[in-house]
């Protein structure tokens, strides 16, 4: 049984929202403009939750940083243009957020603005006292996005639980000194998460409040 925490931090993609189709389609379209085609869906999904540069550097090793910045901007344009039409909320997430006590924030590789907008679109924003994305600082697995919320709430790391579906979530949580909870319904590599020794595992959102 998972004890109550003062603060809960949630990854977004693969944890609250099943958004892989929109993300992967936008990535595929942006990369096709660079002549990169035929990438497997499972391969693209394995990068959800990581910084886009991790993927770009693997498939376009000759690209400069500036070229990758331009490619990221193009991806963002395509992704936002889709208006999240293939994204859905995972079953049980609204009910879990409604029943869960404590303060809630996000810890996502999306920008804060994008995260706030998508949570609003899907009716989840009201459950959160703060929305924190990756804004001009290192993304997960670095702990910065977690530390920002801890600073906003004025709490100690041990009073916080980081909930996510991938290795970078668990690694960032460990680096920040918070407790970690791995979910099994997302896109992340379970063995990679296991390697970071999450404090808790859950297979359905309801297990956070049961």
Buried (B, 14 or more C-beta within 10 A) or exposed (E): EBEEBBBBBBBBBBBBBBBBBBBBBBBBBBBEEBEBEEBEEEEBBBBBBBBBBEBBBEBBEEBEEEEBEBBBEBBBEBBBEBEBEBBEBBEBBBEBBEEBEBBBBBBBBBBBEBBBBBBEEBEBBEBBEBBBBBEEEEBBBBBBBBBBBBEBBEBEBEBBBBBBBBBBBBBBBBBBBBBBBBBEBBBBEBEBBEEBEBBBBBEBBBBBBE
